[in-house]
Each structure stands twice: as C-alpha cells, then as structure tokens.
Amino acid sequence: MGLLAVIAIAGIGMAGVGIVWHQDSQREREKELLFIGQAYRNAIGSYYENSPSNTKQFPQNLQDLILDTRFPVVKRHIRQLYTDPIARNKEWKLVLQQGQITGVYSSSKLKPIKKAGLPPEFEAFDEAESYEKWRFVYTPGSSVVAPLVSVPAAIPESGPVVEPIAEPVIPPVANFLTEPAT
C-alpha cells in the first residue's frame, strides 16, 4: 500500500510540474508574440512612411517588408518573416485595408495568460479573450521604431575590398644554446 501511495503522490507532483511548465512555455511564447507583432507593426509603418512617392501605400504582401523594390536600392523594413509563436506552423492573419496590409494577428483562439500590466502600446490587449484579438496594426501618424535598411542590389563583380594585414615584426632572438655567454 505504501508503494502505491508514493507512486500516486509522484504522479500528482509530475502533473503539477507539467502544468507549470506548460504555463511557463505559453508565457514565453506570449512575450515572443508581443515582440514579433511589434516588429511587424513597425515594419509596416516603415514601409508606409518611407513610400517613395507622395501617395503613401501599405505593403501588398509580407514579403514586401523584406525586399522593398520600390527604390533603386532594395530596402528592408524587417530582418525576416517570423512565424506566429502561438499558432506555430500557421501563417499570420492579415489586417487588410483596400487590399493592402495594415497589420497582422495570430490565428490562435487560446486565452492569453497576461491580462494586465502590458506596456502602454498594448493596453487594448487587456480585454482580449484570445490571441487572435491581439491586433498589431500600424496607424499612420503613430511612432515608427523600425529602421529602414538599404541592401545593395548586387555585389560588385570586383568583390569586396580587402585590406592586407601587415606581417608582424619579430625581433631576432639570441640562441642561448649555441652562443657563449659573455
């Protein structure tokens, strides 16, 4: 009977550890969602605000954020296309306005763990019933943090300029084994 009780208690303990681990994992993915969502919002804002003509426009697809070909030199508004950390293998849902992307959001219907204490830019998420209600939308006139990065369209044929490294100067060392001491 004693061994059975120990096994039952161990099972309950392991279940508790599993629940805590699952919540910790979800909290980490939640932080990642906030970071990536903000990165997309900033990239969309950068794309919009840096339109080459007087008529500002939003991207047609997320790939435009990586390679903005509207300029003579390709521009990047985001480093890479990130996956949705909550929905994992599913693509981001897009907030569209006249066929142009103004924001992204998760397709996950999971209930968020964090309900209060979010940074000011995410205060609207306090009331959200699911992650799909966390909308990362750029509104023209709001602050844009993402830098605009120029990327050379092609590497010149001559290749990069490489400066030669100077050879170190090593002073001659007396050979103590063969020279007599004075």
C-alpha positions in Angstrom: 0.0 0.0 0.0 2.9 2.4 0.8 4.5 2.0 -2.6 1.2 2.7 -4.3 0.7 5.9 -2.3 4.2 7.1 -3.2 3.5 6.4 -6.9 0.2 8.3 -6.7 1.9 11.3 -5.0 4.7 11.3 -7.5 2.1 11.2 -10.4 0.2 14.2 -8.9 3.5 16.1 -8.5 4.5 15.3 -12.1 1.1 16.6 -13.3 1.7 19.8 -11.4 5.1 20.2 -12.9 3.6 19.7 -16.3 1.0 22.4 -15.8 3.6 24.8 -14.6 5.9 24.0 -17.5 3.0 24.5 -20.0 2.2 27.9 -18.5 5.8 29.0 -18.5 6.1 27.9 -22.1 2.9 29.8 -23.0 4.2 32.9 -21.2 7.4 32.8 -23.2 5.5 32.4 -26.5 3.3 35.3 -25.4 6.4 37.6 -24.9 7.6 36.5 -28.3 4.2 37.3 -29.9 4.4 40.8 -28.4 8.0 41.3 -29.7 7.3 39.9 -33.2 3.9 41.6 -33.5 5.6 44.9 -32.7 8.3 44.2 -35.2 5.7 43.7 -37.9 3.8 46.8 -36.9 7.0 48.9 -37.1 8.0 47.3 -40.4 4.6 48.1 -41.9 4.8 51.6 -40.6 8.3 52.0 -42.0 7.1 50.7 -45.4 4.2 53.2 -45.4 6.1 56.2 -44.1 9.0 55.7 -46.5 6.9 55.4 -49.6 9.0 56.9 -52.5 6.1 58.9 -53.9 3.7 61.4 -52.3 1.0 58.8 -52.3 1.8 56.6 -49.3 1.0 52.9 -49.6 1.0 49.8 -47.4 2.6 46.5 -48.5 0.7 44.1 -50.7 2.2 41.1 -49.0 4.6 40.4 -46.1 7.5 39.6 -48.5 7.5 43.4 -49.4 8.7 44.1 -45.9 11.9 42.1 -46.5 12.6 43.3 -50.1 11.0 46.7 -50.9 11.8 47.1 -54.6 10.1 50.5 -54.9 13.6 52.1 -54.7 16.7 51.9 -56.9 18.4 50.2 -54.0 16.4 47.5 -52.3 15.2 48.4 -48.8 14.5 46.2 -45.8 11.9 47.0 -43.2 12.2 43.8 -41.2 15.1 41.3 -41.0 13.0 38.2 -41.8 9.4 36.9 -41.9 8.7 35.4 -38.5 6.3 32.6 -37.7 3.5 33.0 -35.3 4.9 31.8 -31.9 1.4 30.9 -30.6 -0.2 29.2 -33.6 3.3 27.8 -34.6 3.0 26.4 -38.1 0.1 28.6 -39.2 0.6 31.8 -41.1 -0.2 35.2 -39.7 -3.7 36.5 -40.3 -3.6 39.9 -42.1 -5.5 43.1 -41.4 -6.3 44.4 -44.8 -7.4 47.8 -45.9 -8.3 48.1 -49.6 -6.1 45.0 -50.4 -3.1 46.4 -48.5 -1.6 45.1 -45.2 -2.0 47.4 -42.3 -1.3 44.8 -39.6 -1.0 41.2 -38.5 -2.5 38.9 -35.8 -2.4 35.3 -34.6 -4.9 32.8 -35.6 -4.8 31.2 -32.2 -8.0 31.0 -30.2 -6.1 30.3 -26.9 -6.8 32.5 -24.0 -3.9 34.9 -23.1 -2.3 34.4 -19.7 -1.2 38.1 -19.4 -4.3 40.2 -18.9 -2.9 43.3 -17.2 0.4 45.2 -16.8 1.1 45.2 -20.6 3.1 48.1 -22.0 1.1 51.2 -23.0 1.2 50.3 -26.7 -0.6 47.0 -25.9 -3.2 48.3 -23.4 -6.0 47.3 -25.8 -5.0 43.7 -25.3 -6.1 43.6 -21.7 -9.7 42.9 -22.7 -8.8 40.3 -25.3 -10.5 36.9 -25.0 -8.0 35.2 -27.3 -4.7 35.8 -29.0 -6.4 36.4 -32.3 -7.8 39.7 -30.7 -4.2 40.9 -30.3 -4.0 43.0 -33.4 -0.7 44.6 -34.4 -1.9 47.3 -36.7 0.0 50.4 -37.9 -1.9 53.6 -37.8 -0.5 56.5 -39.9 1.0 59.2 -37.7 1.9 56.9 -34.9 5.6 56.4 -34.0 7.7 54.0 -36.1 10.7 52.4 -34.4 11.9 50.2 -37.2 15.0 51.4 -39.0 15.0 51.5 -42.8 18.0 49.4 -44.0 19.4 49.7 -47.5 20.7 46.5 -49.1 22.9 46.5 -52.2 21.0 45.0 -55.1 24.1 43.0 -56.1 27.7 42.6 -55.0 30.1 44.3 -57.5 32.0 41.9 -59.7 35.3 43.0 -58.4 34.2 41.8 -54.9 34.8 43.4 -51.6 37.9 45.5 -51.0 40.1 43.7 -48.6 43.0 45.4 -46.8 46.1 43.3 -46.5 47.2 42.5 -42.9 50.7 43.7 -42.1 53.1 40.9 -41.2 54.2 41.1 -37.6 57.8 42.2 -37.0 59.6 39.6 -34.8 62.9 40.7 -33.4 65.8 38.2 -33.7 66.3 36.2 -30.6 69.8 35.2 -29.5 70.3 31.5 -29.5 71.3 30.8 -25.9 72.2 27.2 -26.6 75.0 27.8 -29.2 76.3 31.3 -28.3 78.8 31.6 -25.4 77.7 33.7 -22.5 79.7 37.0 -22.1 
